Amino acid sequence: MHMLRTLTLTACIAAALAACAPKSPAPDSNATAPAAATTQDAALDKAVDAFIDGYFQHNPVFAANAGKHEFDGKLPDYSPAGLKANADWLHAQRNAFAAFTDTQLDAQGRFRRDYVLAVIDGALFWLEDSGFAYNNPAFYTGDLSPSMYLTRPYAPLAQRMDAFIRYQEALPKAVEQIKANFKLPLPASYIDLGVNSFGGYASFFASDVPKIFAEVKDDALQARLKASNAAAIKATQAMADWLKAQKPHATQDFALGAEKFAKMLYATERVDIPLDQLKAAGEADLARNLAALKAACDQFAPGKTLQQCVAQEAADKPQGGAVEGARAQLASLRQFIVDKDLVTIPGTEQATAEEAPPFNRWNFAYIEIPGPYEKNLPSVYYIAPPDPTWPKAEQDAYIPGKADLLFVSAHEVWPGHFLQFLHSNRSDWKFGQLFVGYAFAEGWAHYTEEMMFDAGLDGATPETHIGQLANALLRDVRFVSAIGMHTGGMTMAQSEQLFLDKGLQDPGNARQQAARGTYDPAYLNYTMGKLMIMQLRDDWIAKHPGPHALKAFHDQFLSYGGPPIPLVRGQMLGSKPEAKLWSAPAASAPAASPAAPAATPTAAPAAAAGA
């Protein structure tokens, strides 16, 4: 699924991760810099530096994850006064940046100002408009993740143990603040998320933490750990139990509503496409991919239903399990990028694959990438095992087939999230290294799956195509479910059925994905981001044709770090920022050859499939 910077769902929500600026942004062809711009651009740079410092103070976990380890062990102030202070600061910052007018700034300054404003608007939406601070455990659980101290070797283990103890010592107060913020009754899926997350923390602290730090031979630290761990277990288990006790009173009132959903899209991604047009675009992409799946299945499993065909692909499991299978795929994916010259790989860094910890298994896969202040540290691609409480058949089905997993690995590592962050970490603007948007990051990672298939990955066989399409259909149904559940009255049960029928998901995944859509309404960003990138690619390559146009497009796109894609579009095309979604060419259009990078994706077959 997704990445961590640490970029969990909560990081997307609570930190309102956004984007960055290019190393050398394209000039605005319709404007010239006024004489006063140099002075004002310098003032803007100072304001940005001050914003970053203030953001770190209000979001210490974000700061520590970025590599500012003076913030280690600290948690945000979740009290009503703390939340208000954060909101007041963001509003003041917004006013300060909005005061930089177009005439005062050059093209780069205008771009940077607009991006900072987008970060602020996104943060304010999640903090104030969404209501999530008062009902959604996902607003908090990313900040509460201790993964950085346990899995990232940024310092000797004893030093990280001290930081972890300080984190645990702060945890009971934070948990009490969160509990006090929740306004009952809560949506059922939010309760389940909270029970699983806080219960997962308690379980992890009890079973794994003592072993992780057992080799530290410091009696004083070990005594502190014993005390902090006991208190943390008590606090998180009590929170899980309290949430579980709310189940009899649970509601299904999770929908943001059309007005808030539209505001979310603009505040966080600068997308202002009317919801009916957005919904139609998602349904069209779902139909396109279902038609492509039918064509692939006609070759791979003739005479079988789509469900039987996908089950046949899924039955070819990776040797040694999903984690071992993913490890085996990473080297070949990287080599394919090099051989096909698809995109520049800036550096020699690698990512490892590991099993996800118990407190972070709400989605199948994600990647943790060290922040821009860290040096020479590994990134970890985590894969969740199936829930042991599920029936055996559902647990077995949860592990994807090799072809499906290949595109998960492409999404998370090569050339998806990991490669994108190799580029963003090299941005010459620190703000750009720190803030990377949901639609940019997930849109890019999802876009690369189809791009890699079109380039001929693994021979572009029908089985390989089914693996790519399984991932595309999952994201298409997320897109349709997010809009449906939050603006159209779709129930979670209806979403779950859609994941089964149109997404061709196994029962465990379908249940998990439908639930996620209730507390992560922005998970339409996978497909929405992909479609914006595909349209930008087509428009840019039309202006810059040539044998290396695709690689040139990828390199320039990634040079921006991760702003809202409409801002990137404005920069790359020398136009005003605009949200435009790709739509499939007519079925009669010639298909791109899978043997070489395609300027546009292969056209969908003529056969129709329901939305």
C-alpha positions in Angstrom: 0.0 0.0 0.0 1.8 2.9 1.2 4.8 4.4 2.7 5.9 5.9 5.9 8.3 8.8 6.2 7.2 7.5 8.7 4.1 7.9 6.4 1.3 6.0 8.0 -2.3 6.8 7.3 -2.0 9.0 10.3 1.0 10.8 9.0 -1.1 11.6 6.0 -4.0 12.8 8.2 -2.4 14.4 11.2 0.7 15.8 9.7 -1.1 16.6 6.4 1.9 15.5 4.4 2.2 17.6 1.4 4.9 18.4 -1.1 8.0 20.3 -2.0 9.6 22.5 -4.6 11.7 21.6 -7.6 15.4 21.9 -7.6 15.1 24.3 -10.5 11.5 25.1 -11.2 10.3 25.8 -14.7 9.9 29.5 -15.2 6.5 31.1 -15.5 6.4 31.9 -19.2 3.8 34.6 -18.7 5.6 36.6 -16.0 8.7 38.5 -15.3 10.2 39.0 -11.8 9.7 42.5 -10.4 12.6 44.4 -9.0 11.4 43.9 -5.5 11.2 40.1 -5.9 14.7 39.4 -4.7 14.1 41.0 -1.3 10.7 39.4 -0.9 12.0 36.0 -2.0 14.6 36.2 0.7 11.9 37.1 3.2 9.9 34.2 2.0 12.9 31.9 2.5 13.2 33.1 6.1 9.5 32.6 6.7 9.7 29.1 5.4 12.7 28.3 7.8 10.7 29.7 10.7 7.6 27.6 9.6 9.7 24.4 9.6 11.0 25.2 13.1 7.5 25.9 14.4 6.1 22.8 12.7 8.7 20.8 14.5 7.7 22.3 17.9 4.1 21.5 17.3 4.7 18.1 15.7 7.7 16.6 17.6 7.2 13.1 16.2 7.3 14.4 12.7 10.6 16.2 13.6 12.2 13.1 15.1 11.2 11.0 12.2 12.8 13.6 9.9 16.0 13.0 11.8 15.9 15.9 14.3 16.7 13.7 17.3 16.6 16.5 19.8 12.8 15.8 19.6 13.2 12.1 20.5 10.8 10.7 23.0 8.4 13.7 22.8 4.7 13.4 21.9 2.4 16.3 20.9 0.1 18.0 23.3 -3.3 16.5 22.5 -5.2 18.5 25.1 -7.9 20.9 23.8 -5.5 23.7 24.6 -2.7 22.0 22.6 -4.9 21.3 19.6 -6.1 25.0 19.7 -2.6 26.3 20.0 -1.6 24.3 16.9 -4.6 25.5 14.9 -4.0 29.1 16.0 -0.4 28.9 14.9 -1.3 27.4 11.5 -3.9 30.2 10.9 -1.3 32.8 11.8 1.2 31.1 9.5 -1.3 31.0 6.7 -2.0 34.7 7.0 1.8 35.4 6.9 2.4 33.5 3.7 -0.8 34.7 2.0 0.6 38.2 2.5 3.4 37.5 -0.1 1.7 38.7 -3.3 2.3 37.5 -6.8 3.9 40.8 -7.7 6.4 40.6 -4.9 7.8 37.2 -5.8 9.5 35.6 -8.8 8.2 32.4 -10.4 10.0 30.1 -7.9 8.9 32.2 -5.0 5.2 32.0 -6.1 5.5 28.3 -6.4 7.1 27.9 -3.0 4.5 30.1 -1.3 1.7 28.2 -2.9 3.1 24.9 -1.7 3.5 26.1 1.9 -0.1 27.3 1.8 -1.2 23.9 0.6 0.6 22.2 3.5 -1.1 24.6 5.9 -4.5 24.2 4.4 -4.2 20.4 4.5 -3.1 20.5 8.1 -6.0 22.7 9.1 -8.5 20.5 7.2 -7.5 17.4 9.2 -7.2 19.3 12.5 -10.4 21.4 12.2 -12.8 20.4 9.4 -12.5 16.6 9.4 -13.6 16.2 13.0 -11.0 13.3 13.2 -9.4 14.7 16.4 -12.6 13.9 18.2 -13.6 10.5 16.8 -10.8 8.8 14.7 -8.0 6.9 16.2 -6.1 7.1 12.9 -5.6 10.8 13.7 -3.3 9.8 16.5 -1.9 6.3 16.0 0.9 7.3 13.6 2.4 9.7 16.1 2.2 7.0 18.7 4.2 4.5 16.6 7.6 3.7 18.3 9.0 2.1 15.2 11.7 4.7 14.7 13.4 3.9 18.0 13.2 0.1 17.4 14.0 -0.4 13.8 16.1 2.6 12.6 19.8 2.3 13.7 20.4 6.1 13.8 22.2 5.8 17.1 23.6 3.1 19.4 20.9 0.8 20.9 21.3 2.2 24.4 20.7 5.7 23.2 17.6 4.7 21.3 16.5 2.7 24.4 16.7 5.9 26.4 14.6 7.7 23.7 12.1 4.9 23.7 11.8 5.0 27.4 11.0 8.7 27.3 8.4 8.0 24.6 6.8 5.4 26.8 6.9 7.7 29.8 5.0 10.3 27.8 2.5 7.7 26.4 0.0 7.4 29.3 -0.7 11.1 29.4 -1.1 11.2 25.6 -3.5 8.3 25.7 -5.6 9.9 28.4 -5.7 13.1 26.3 -6.9 11.2 23.2 -9.5 9.4 25.2 -10.8 12.7 26.6 -11.0 14.1 23.1 -13.3 11.4 21.7 -16.9 12.4 21.5 -19.2 9.3 21.9 -20.7 7.4 20.2 -18.0 6.5 17.7 -18.3 4.8 14.3 -17.9 1.0 14.5 -15.0 0.9 12.1 -13.1 3.6 14.1 -13.6 1.6 17.3 -12.2 -1.6 15.6 -9.2 0.4 14.3 -8.6 1.7 17.8 -9.0 -1.6 19.5 -6.6 -3.3 17.1 -4.0 -0.4 17.2 -3.9 0.2 21.0 -4.2 -3.5 21.7 -1.4 -4.1 19.2 0.8 -1.6 21.1 0.1 -3.4 24.4 0.8 -6.8 22.9 4.0 -5.6 21.2 5.3 -3.9 24.3 4.7 -7.0 26.4 6.1 -9.6 24.0 8.7 -7.9 21.9 10.1 -4.8 23.6 12.0 -6.5 26.4 13.7 -8.8 23.8 14.7 -5.9 21.6 16.6 -4.1 24.4 17.8 -7.2 26.3 21.4 -6.8 25.0 21.8 -3.4 26.7 23.8 -4.0 29.8 22.8 -1.0 31.8 20.9 -1.8 35.0 19.5 1.8 35.4 18.2 1.8 31.9 16.7 -1.6 32.2 14.9 -0.6 35.5 13.5 2.5 33.8 12.4 0.3 30.8 10.6 -2.2 33.1 8.7 0.7 34.7 7.9 2.6 31.5 6.9 -0.6 29.7 4.6 -1.7 32.4 2.9 1.7 32.4 2.6 1.8 28.6 1.1 -1.7 28.5 -1.4 -0.7 31.1 -2.3 2.6 29.3 -2.7 1.2 25.8 -4.5 -2.0 26.9 -6.9 0.1 29.0 -7.5 2.3 25.9 -8.2 -0.8 23.8 -10.6 -2.1 26.5 -12.4 1.3 26.8 -12.9 1.4 23.0 -14.1 -2.2 23.0 -16.7 -1.2 25.6 -18.1 1.4 23.2 -19.0 -1.3 20.6 -22.6 -1.7 21.8 -23.2 2.0 21.1 -21.3 2.2 17.8 -22.7 4.1 14.9 -22.2 4.1 11.1 -21.8 7.9 11.1 -18.4 8.0 9.4 -19.3 10.0 6.2 -17.7 13.4 5.8 -20.4 14.5 3.4 -20.0 16.0 0.0 -19.1 19.5 1.1 -16.3 18.4 3.5 -15.1 15.8 1.0 -14.7 18.4 -1.7 -13.0 20.7 0.7 -10.6 17.9 1.6 -9.7 17.4 -2.0 -8.9 21.1 -2.6 -7.3 21.8 0.8 -5.0 18.7 0.7 -4.4 18.2 -3.1 -5.6 21.4 -4.9 -8.1 19.3 -6.8 -11.3 21.2 -7.6 -12.9 18.7 -10.0 -16.7 18.4 -9.3 -17.5 15.2 -7.5 -19.7 13.8 -10.2 -16.9 14.1 -12.7 -14.4 12.6 -10.3 -16.7 9.7 -9.7 -17.2 9.1 -13.4 -13.4 9.1 -13.9 -12.9 6.5 -11.2 -15.7 4.3 -12.6 -14.2 4.6 -16.1 -10.8 3.5 -14.9 -12.4 0.6 -13.1 -14.2 -0.4 -16.3 -10.9 0.0 -18.3 -9.0 -2.3 -15.9 -11.8 -4.9 -15.7 -11.9 -5.1 -19.5 -8.1 -5.5 -19.6 -8.4 -8.2 -16.9 -10.9 -10.1 -19.0 -8.6 -10.0 -22.0 -5.7 -11.3 -19.9 -7.8 -14.0 -18.3 -9.0 -15.2 -21.7 -5.4 -16.1 -22.4 -4.3 -17.2 -18.9 -7.4 -19.1 -17.8 -9.7 -19.5 -20.8 -13.3 -20.4 -19.9 -13.0 -19.4 -16.2 -14.7 -16.5 -14.5 -12.6 -13.5 -13.5 -12.7 -14.6 -9.9 -11.4 -18.1 -10.8 -8.7 -16.5 -13.0 -7.5 -14.2 -10.3 -7.6 -17.1 -7.8 -5.4 -19.1 -10.2 -2.9 -16.3 -10.3 -3.0 -15.9 -6.5 -2.5 -19.7 -6.1 1.1 -19.3 -7.4 2.5 -18.1 -4.0 5.9 -16.6 -3.5 8.5 -19.2 -2.3 9.1 -18.8 1.4 6.1 -16.5 2.0 5.4 -12.9 1.1 8.4 -11.4 2.9 10.9 -13.8 1.3 9.2 -13.4 -2.0 9.5 -9.6 -1.9 13.2 -9.8 -1.0 13.8 -11.9 -4.1 12.0 -9.4 -6.3 13.8 -6.2 -5.4 17.1 -6.8 -7.2 15.3 -7.8 -10.5 13.0 -4.8 -10.3 16.0 -2.4 -9.9 17.8 -4.0 -12.8 14.8 -3.8 -15.0 14.7 0.0 -14.4 18.4 0.2 -15.4 18.1 -2.0 -18.4 15.1 -0.1 -19.8 16.5 3.3 -18.8 13.1 4.3 -17.4 14.2 6.8 -14.7 17.4 7.9 -13.0 18.4 6.1 -9.8 20.2 8.8 -7.8 22.4 6.9 -5.3 23.2 3.4 -4.2 20.8 3.1 -1.3 18.8 -0.1 -0.9 15.6 -1.1 0.9 15.1 -4.3 3.0 11.9 -6.3 3.4 10.6 -7.4 6.8 7.4 -8.5 8.6 5.2 -5.6 9.8 5.0 -5.2 13.6 1.7 -6.1 15.4 0.7 -2.4 16.0 0.8 -1.5 12.3 -0.9 -4.3 10.3 -4.0 -2.4 9.1 -2.9 -2.7 5.5 -0.8 -5.3 3.7 2.3 -3.4 2.8 4.1 -0.1 3.5 7.6 1.3 3.6 9.4 3.3 6.2 12.0 5.7 4.8 14.4 7.7 7.0 13.8 11.4 7.0 16.0 13.9 5.2 18.2 14.8 8.2 19.3 11.1 8.5 22.3 9.8 6.8 23.2 6.3 5.5 20.2 4.5 7.1 18.2 1.7 5.6 14.6 1.9 4.4 12.3 -1.0 5.4 9.5 -2.4 3.2 7.1 -4.0 5.7 4.6 -6.7 4.8 1.8 -7.7 7.2 0.9 -11.3 7.9 -2.7 -12.3 7.8 -4.8 -11.8 11.0 -4.5 -15.0 13.0 -8.1 -14.7 14.1 -9.3 -15.2 10.5 -10.3 -18.6 9.2 -7.4 -20.6 7.8 -8.7 -20.3 4.2 -8.8 -16.5 4.5 -5.3 -16.3 6.0 -4.0 -18.3 3.0 -5.9 -16.2 0.5 -4.5 -13.0 2.1 -0.9 -13.8 0.9 -0.8 -12.6 -2.7 0.4 -14.5 -5.7 3.9 -13.9 -7.1 2.7 -11.6 -9.9 0.5 -9.6 -7.6 3.4 -9.2 -5.1 5.7 -8.1 -7.9 3.7 -5.0 -8.4 3.4 -4.4 -4.6 7.2 -4.5 -4.5 7.3 -2.1 -7.5 4.9 0.2 -5.7 6.8 0.3 -2.4 10.4 0.2 -3.6 11.5 0.1 -7.3 10.4 2.4 -8.9 7.7 3.5 -6.4 8.0 5.1 -3.0 11.6 4.3 -2.3 12.9 5.7 -5.6 10.7 8.7 -5.3 12.2 9.5 -1.9 15.7 9.1 -3.2 14.8 12.0 -5.5 13.0 14.1 -2.9 15.8 13.7 -0.4 18.0 15.3 -2.9 15.8 18.4 -3.3 17.8 21.6 -2.8 14.9 23.0 -0.7 14.6 21.5 2.8 10.8 22.1 2.8 10.6 20.0 -0.3 12.5 17.1 1.4 10.1 17.2 4.4 6.6 17.5 3.0 5.5 15.0 0.4 1.9 14.8 -0.5 -0.4 11.8 -0.4 -1.6 12.0 -4.0 2.0 12.7 -5.3 3.5 9.8 -3.3 0.8 7.3 -3.7 -0.1 8.4 -7.2 3.5 8.0 -8.4 3.9 4.6 -6.8 0.6 3.4 -8.3 1.4 5.0 -11.7 4.7 3.1 -11.8 2.9 -0.3 -11.6 1.2 0.2 -15.0 4.3 2.0 -16.4 6.5 -1.0 -15.5 4.1 -3.5 -17.1 3.9 -1.3 -20.3 7.7 -1.4 -20.4 7.6 -5.2 -20.4 8.2 -6.2 -16.8 8.6 -10.0 -16.4 7.9 -10.5 -20.0 4.5 -8.7 -19.8 2.8 -12.1 -19.8 -0.9 -12.5 -19.2 -0.2 -13.7 -15.6 2.0 -10.7 -15.0 -0.7 -8.4 -16.4 -3.2 -10.0 -14.0 -0.8 -9.2 -11.1 -0.6 -5.6 -12.2 -4.4 -5.3 -12.8 -5.2 -6.9 -9.3 -3.4 -3.9 -7.8 -5.1 -1.4 -10.2 -8.5 -2.7 -9.5 -7.9 -2.5 -5.7 -7.1 1.2 -6.1 -10.0 1.8 -8.4 -12.4 0.4 -5.9 -10.8 2.5 -3.2 -11.5 5.5 -5.4 -15.1 4.6 -5.9 -15.6 3.6 -2.3 -14.2 6.8 -0.9 -16.5 8.9 -2.9 -19.5 6.5 -2.4 -19.1 6.1 1.4 -18.4 9.7 2.1 -20.7 11.5 -0.3 -23.2 9.0 -1.7 -24.6 6.9 1.1 -22.7 3.8 0.3 -22.4 1.5 3.3 -19.3 -0.3 4.5 -21.0 -3.6 3.6 -21.6 -2.3 0.0 -18.0 -1.2 -0.3 -16.8 -4.6 0.9 -19.0 -6.3 -1.7 -17.6 -4.0 -4.4 -14.0 -5.0 -3.4 -15.1 -8.6 -3.8 -17.0 -8.2 -7.1 -15.1 -5.5 -8.9 -11.8 -5.4 -7.0 -11.6 -9.3 -7.1 -10.2 -9.2 -3.5 -10.1 -12.0 -1.0 -12.6 -11.7 1.8 -10.1 -10.6 4.4 -8.7 -7.9 2.2 -12.1 -6.7 1.1 -13.2 -6.3 4.7 -10.0 -4.5 5.6 -10.2 -2.2 2.6 -13.8 -1.2 3.1 -13.1 -0.4 6.8 -10.1 1.7 5.8 -12.2 3.8 3.5 -14.3 5.0 6.4 -11.3 6.4 8.4 -9.0 7.2 5.5 -11.3 9.1 3.0 -8.3 10.3 1.1 -7.4 6.8 -0.1 -8.8 7.7 -3.5 -5.5 9.5 -3.9 -3.8 6.4 -5.3 -6.0 6.4 -8.5 -6.6 10.1 -8.5 -2.8 10.8 -8.3 -2.1 8.2 -11.0 -4.6 9.7 -13.4 -3.3 13.2 -12.9 0.3 11.9 -13.5 -0.8 10.0 -16.7 -2.4 13.1 -18.1 0.5 15.3 -17.3 2.9 12.8 -18.9 0.9 12.7 -22.1 0.7 16.5 -22.2 4.4 17.0 -21.4 5.7 14.3 -23.8 3.6 15.9 -26.6 5.6 19.0 -26.1 8.9 17.2 -25.6 8.9 14.2 -27.9 11.9 11.9 -28.4 13.4 8.5 -27.7 14.2 9.4 -24.1 11.0 11.5 -23.4 9.6 9.0 -20.8 12.7 9.0 -18.7 13.0 12.8 -19.0 9.4 13.2 -17.8 10.0 10.9 -14.9 13.2 12.7 -13.8 11.6 16.1 -14.0 8.4 15.1 -12.3 10.4 13.6 -9.4 12.7 16.6 -9.1 9.9 18.5 -7.4 9.9 16.3 -4.4 6.1 15.9 -3.9 3.9 19.0 -4.2 0.2 18.8 -5.0 0.2 17.5 -8.6 -1.8 20.5 -10.0 1.1 22.7 -8.9 3.6 20.4 -10.6 1.5 20.5 -13.7 1.7 24.3 -13.7 5.5 24.2 -13.4 6.1 21.5 -16.0 3.8 23.0 -18.6 4.4 26.7 -17.9 0.7 27.1 -17.2 -1.6 27.8 -14.3 -2.0 25.0 -11.8 -4.9 22.7 -12.8 -6.2 19.3 -11.9 -6.7 17.2 -15.0 -7.4 13.4 -15.0 -6.3 11.0 -17.7 -9.0 9.0 -19.6 -8.4 6.0 -21.7 -8.0 6.5 -25.5 -10.6 5.0 -27.8 -10.5 1.3 -28.0 -9.5 1.5 -31.7 -6.3 3.3 -30.8 -3.2 1.2 -31.4 -1.8 -0.5 -28.3 1.6 0.4 -27.1 4.2 -2.4 -27.4 5.0 -4.0 -24.1 8.6 -4.4 -25.2 9.5 -0.8 -24.8 8.5 2.1 -22.6 5.1 3.4 -23.8 4.3 7.1 -24.1 0.7 6.2 -23.1 -0.7 3.0 -21.4 -2.0 0.2 -23.5 -5.5 1.0 -24.7 -8.3 -1.0 -23.0 -9.8 -3.8 -25.1 -13.2 -3.1 -26.6 -15.0 -5.5 -24.2 -17.0 -3.7 -21.6 -17.2 -4.4 -17.9 -19.6 -2.9 -15.3 -18.5 -0.1 -13.1 
